[in-house]
Amino acid sequence: MSVLLVDGVRYLLWTPKDEENEFHPIVRKCSKRIFGENSLYLDVKHVLKSLSGIGSIPDAYVIDLSKRELYIVEIELSSHPVYDHIVKQLTKFINGIENPHTRNQIINMLYEEINRDIVLKATIQKTTGSLEVYRFISTLLSKPPRIIVIVDKKTSEIEEACKVLKYQPSIIELKIFSREDAENVQAYLFEPVSTVEKAIEKAKEREKLMPRHYRDWESMLARVNDNVREIVYSLKDEIMSLRNVVPIVHGKYLCFYRGKPSTRSIFAAFLLTKEALNIRIRVEPSTFKDPKGLLKNKVYKGWFFKRGAGQEREFKIESKEQIPYAMELIKQSYEISG
């Protein structure tokens, strides 16, 4: 159990059970610290509908007056099913954002909310230097809003699930600690949005320094020799013949999942080199069979696969003749995944 020590007083990690009544009020309370002093937290409810009419309601909207940016906020408990409560919700948000009619509805909704609050309206007018609040909100919606997911615990499943979304959300972990001798006294641990943004920008800068052909899957695939490219296409076809397989490109890797993508359902990952195809799979040491000894001895710790759910091991193939045996190894990973 995590313990936070403040001036000699112990605070114990506390996990909210009721999202609406326990977690949402804490996020609202900490909003200025999470989003910045010049942010406005609006927990108005408005359905974002896609062109097909399917909609979902965000937990909150946040206006960052310093950056002239709108955030759509989804607040979730890590104990909730990742796909039902996070991915499905965010997918509906994204589809709704892309609907021009929905964007206009959001503009009108935010304007009405701000216009009825004299203090809120005056704050925006003073900060922006303009009396035209409606125009300011319209400008905010002229570009896609940022999506922020706030969770009590950032898990690998949540991070992996969010990677499949069209617009990558920022994930904020907000941990709650209760004083040992007074449970109503709480302390909160989190990284503000500004810190998360800086980390993302640093990652982008590091990516820019990489040779272009190392940045994404398609660029790397175009660079390998014809033999490796044929191996990739043929082996992918074999893998896709298995039941309920979902292939997803993550940067420069091609990953295969059994059912809904997560660190528990991934069973194979392709890593390209110019002369060969390296393949990561999940291995259960007590039952795994590799009579030809193709697997390397090295065990990778949690790069693609969730720790504690089998070992992450790698093997290499350099010819199409090796594909049938490669499939024998991959099928064993497939069987223990999902």
C-alpha positions in Angstrom: 0.0 0.0 0.0 1.3 3.5 -0.9 2.0 5.8 2.0 2.4 9.6 1.8 4.3 11.1 4.7 3.6 14.8 5.4 5.3 16.4 8.4 5.5 13.0 10.1 1.8 12.3 9.5 0.9 9.2 7.5 -1.6 9.5 4.6 -2.8 6.2 3.1 -3.8 5.7 -0.5 -7.6 5.9 -0.8 -9.5 4.6 -3.8 -12.9 6.1 -4.6 -15.7 3.6 -5.2 -18.4 6.1 -6.5 -17.2 8.0 -9.5 -19.9 10.6 -9.6 -20.2 11.4 -5.9 -16.6 10.8 -4.7 -14.2 11.3 -7.7 -15.8 14.0 -9.7 -16.0 16.5 -6.8 -12.2 16.0 -6.2 -11.4 16.7 -9.8 -13.5 19.9 -9.7 -11.9 20.9 -6.4 -8.4 20.5 -8.0 -9.2 21.8 -11.4 -7.2 25.1 -11.1 -4.1 23.0 -10.1 -4.7 20.4 -12.8 -5.5 22.7 -15.7 -3.9 26.0 -14.6 -5.0 29.1 -12.7 -6.4 30.7 -15.8 -8.7 27.8 -16.5 -12.5 27.6 -16.2 -14.0 24.3 -15.3 -17.6 23.8 -16.6 -19.3 20.6 -15.6 -22.3 21.2 -17.9 -23.8 18.2 -19.6 -24.2 18.2 -23.3 -24.5 15.2 -25.7 -21.9 15.1 -28.4 -23.5 13.4 -31.3 -21.9 11.9 -34.4 -23.4 12.2 -37.9 -25.1 8.9 -37.3 -26.9 10.3 -34.2 -24.9 8.2 -31.7 -23.9 10.4 -28.8 -22.2 10.6 -25.4 -21.9 13.2 -22.6 -18.5 14.5 -21.5 -18.0 14.8 -17.8 -16.8 18.4 -18.1 -15.5 21.1 -20.4 -12.4 23.2 -19.5 -11.5 26.5 -21.1 -7.8 27.4 -20.8 -7.8 31.2 -21.1 -4.0 31.4 -21.3 -3.7 29.1 -24.3 -7.1 29.9 -25.8 -7.8 26.1 -25.8 -10.8 23.9 -25.0 -10.5 20.6 -23.2 -13.1 17.9 -23.2 -12.7 16.0 -19.9 -13.5 12.3 -19.2 -13.2 11.2 -15.6 -13.0 7.5 -14.9 -12.1 5.0 -12.2 -9.5 2.5 -13.2 -11.7 -0.3 -11.8 -14.2 0.3 -14.7 -14.0 -1.8 -17.9 -11.5 0.1 -20.1 -13.3 -0.4 -23.4 -16.8 0.0 -22.2 -16.2 3.1 -20.1 -13.3 4.9 -21.7 -12.7 3.8 -25.3 -16.3 3.7 -26.3 -17.0 7.1 -24.6 -14.0 8.8 -26.2 -14.8 7.3 -29.6 -18.2 8.9 -29.4 -16.7 12.2 -28.3 -14.3 12.2 -31.2 -17.0 11.3 -33.7 -19.3 14.0 -32.2 -16.6 16.7 -32.4 -16.2 16.1 -36.1 -19.9 16.8 -36.6 -20.3 20.6 -37.6 -23.8 20.7 -36.2 -22.5 19.4 -32.8 -19.7 21.9 -32.7 -22.3 24.7 -33.1 -24.4 23.2 -30.3 -21.3 23.2 -28.1 -20.6 26.9 -28.9 -24.2 27.8 -28.0 -24.2 25.7 -24.9 -20.9 27.2 -23.5 -22.0 30.7 -24.4 -25.3 30.3 -22.5 -23.5 28.8 -19.5 -21.0 31.7 -19.4 -23.6 34.4 -20.2 -25.7 33.5 -17.2 -22.7 33.8 -14.8 -21.7 37.5 -14.4 -18.4 36.7 -12.8 -17.5 34.0 -15.3 -18.4 36.3 -18.2 -16.4 39.2 -16.8 -13.4 37.0 -16.3 -13.3 36.0 -19.9 -13.9 39.5 -21.1 -11.0 40.8 -18.9 -8.6 38.1 -19.9 -9.3 38.2 -23.6 -9.6 41.9 -23.8 -12.8 41.6 -25.7 -16.5 41.9 -24.9 -17.4 39.4 -27.7 -17.7 36.2 -25.6 -19.5 34.3 -28.4 -16.8 35.0 -30.9 -14.1 33.9 -28.4 -15.9 30.5 -27.9 -16.4 30.1 -31.7 -12.6 30.6 -32.1 -11.9 27.9 -29.5 -14.0 25.4 -31.5 -12.4 26.3 -34.8 -9.8 23.7 -34.0 -10.3 20.2 -32.4 -10.5 20.4 -28.6 -8.0 18.5 -26.6 -9.2 15.4 -24.8 -8.1 14.9 -21.2 -8.7 11.6 -19.3 -8.4 11.8 -15.5 -8.1 8.5 -13.7 -7.4 7.4 -10.1 -4.7 5.0 -11.4 -3.0 5.0 -14.8 -2.8 1.4 -15.9 -1.0 -0.1 -18.9 -4.5 -1.2 -20.1 -5.7 2.4 -20.2 -2.6 3.6 -21.9 -2.7 0.8 -24.5 -6.4 1.3 -25.1 -6.1 5.1 -25.7 -3.4 4.5 -28.3 -6.0 3.1 -30.7 -8.0 6.4 -30.7 -7.9 8.8 -33.6 -7.0 11.8 -31.3 -4.6 10.8 -28.6 -5.9 12.0 -25.2 -3.6 13.2 -22.4 -4.0 10.9 -19.4 -3.8 12.5 -15.9 -3.4 10.2 -12.9 -4.9 11.7 -9.7 -4.1 9.7 -6.6 -6.0 10.4 -3.4 -4.5 9.9 0.1 -6.5 10.1 3.4 -4.9 11.1 6.7 -4.5 8.0 8.8 -6.2 9.5 11.9 -8.7 11.6 10.1 -10.1 10.1 6.9 -11.8 13.3 5.8 -8.4 15.1 5.6 -7.0 14.3 2.1 -4.0 15.0 0.0 -3.8 14.7 -3.8 -0.9 13.6 -6.0 -1.0 14.4 -9.8 0.9 16.0 -12.7 -0.8 19.1 -14.1 -1.7 19.2 -17.8 1.3 21.6 -18.4 3.8 19.0 -17.1 2.2 16.3 -19.3 2.3 18.6 -22.3 6.0 19.2 -21.8 6.7 15.5 -21.7 4.7 15.0 -24.9 6.7 17.8 -26.6 10.0 16.3 -25.5 9.0 13.0 -27.0 8.1 14.7 -30.2 11.4 16.5 -30.3 13.3 13.2 -29.7 11.2 11.7 -32.6 12.3 14.5 -34.9 15.9 13.7 -34.3 15.4 10.1 -35.4 16.1 9.2 -39.1 12.8 9.4 -41.0 12.7 5.8 -41.9 12.8 4.8 -38.2 9.7 6.9 -37.2 6.8 4.8 -38.5 5.9 1.3 -39.7 5.3 2.2 -43.3 8.6 4.0 -43.7 10.5 1.1 -42.2 8.6 -1.4 -44.3 9.6 0.5 -47.4 13.2 0.4 -46.4 13.6 -3.4 -45.7 14.7 -5.8 -48.5 12.1 -7.5 -50.7 12.6 -10.8 -48.9 11.7 -9.4 -45.5 8.7 -7.5 -47.0 7.4 -10.8 -48.4 7.8 -12.5 -45.1 5.9 -9.7 -43.4 3.0 -9.9 -45.8 2.8 -13.7 -45.8 3.1 -14.1 -42.0 0.5 -11.4 -41.5 -1.9 -13.3 -43.7 -1.3 -16.4 -41.7 -1.9 -14.6 -38.4 -5.1 -13.0 -39.7 -6.5 -16.4 -40.4 -6.7 -17.0 -36.7 -10.0 -16.1 -35.0 -10.8 -12.6 -33.9 -7.4 -11.0 -34.6 -7.0 -7.2 -34.5 -3.8 -5.8 -36.1 -2.8 -2.3 -35.0 0.3 -0.2 -35.9 1.9 1.6 -33.0 4.6 3.9 -34.3 7.2 1.6 -35.9 5.7 -1.7 -34.7 2.8 -3.8 -36.0 1.0 -5.5 -33.1 -1.6 -8.3 -33.2 -4.4 -8.7 -30.6 -6.8 -11.4 -29.8 -10.1 -9.5 -29.4 -10.1 -6.0 -27.8 -6.7 -4.5 -27.9 -4.9 -4.4 -24.5 -1.7 -5.5 -22.9 -3.5 -8.7 -22.0 -4.8 -9.5 -25.5 -1.6 -8.8 -27.5 0.0 -12.0 -28.7 2.6 -10.9 -31.3 4.5 -7.8 -32.4 6.6 -7.3 -35.5 9.9 -5.5 -35.3 11.6 -4.8 -38.6 15.2 -4.9 -39.4 16.6 -4.6 -43.0 17.6 -8.2 -43.2 15.1 -10.0 -41.0 11.8 -9.9 -39.1 12.0 -10.0 -35.3 8.8 -11.2 -33.6 7.9 -10.7 -29.9 5.4 -13.3 -28.4 4.0 -14.2 -25.0 5.5 -17.4 -23.5 4.3 -19.6 -20.7 7.6 -21.3 -19.7 6.0 -24.4 -18.1 4.1 -25.3 -21.3 5.8 -23.6 -24.2 7.3 -25.8 -26.9 10.2 -24.7 -29.1 11.9 -27.9 -30.3 14.0 -26.0 -32.9 15.2 -23.6 -30.2 14.4 -20.5 -32.3 13.6 -18.3 -29.3 16.3 -16.1 -27.8 17.0 -16.6 -24.1 16.5 -13.0 -23.3 13.3 -12.1 -21.4 11.9 -8.6 -22.1 10.2 -6.9 -19.2 6.9 -5.3 -20.0 7.7 -3.7 -23.4 4.7 -5.0 -25.3 3.2 -7.5 -22.8 1.8 -7.0 -19.3 4.2 -8.2 -16.6 3.0 -11.3 -14.8 1.1 -12.6 -17.8 3.8 -14.8 -19.3 7.3 -14.0 -20.5 7.9 -11.6 -23.4 10.4 -13.4 -25.7 11.7 -12.8 -29.2 12.7 -14.8 -32.3 13.8 -14.0 -35.8 12.9 -15.3 -39.2 14.8 -14.7 -42.4 13.0 -16.8 -45.0 9.4 -17.7 -46.0 10.3 -21.4 -45.3 10.4 -20.5 -41.6 6.8 -19.2 -41.5 5.0 -22.5 -40.7 7.3 -23.0 -37.6 6.9 -19.3 -36.7 3.1 -19.8 -36.7 3.5 -22.8 -34.3 5.2 -20.4 -31.8 2.8 -17.6 -32.4 -0.3 -19.8 -31.9 1.0 -20.8 -28.5 1.1 -17.1 -27.6 -2.3 -16.6 -29.1 -3.8 -19.4 -27.0 -2.7 -17.8 -23.7 -3.7 -14.2 -24.6 -7.0 -12.4 -24.5 
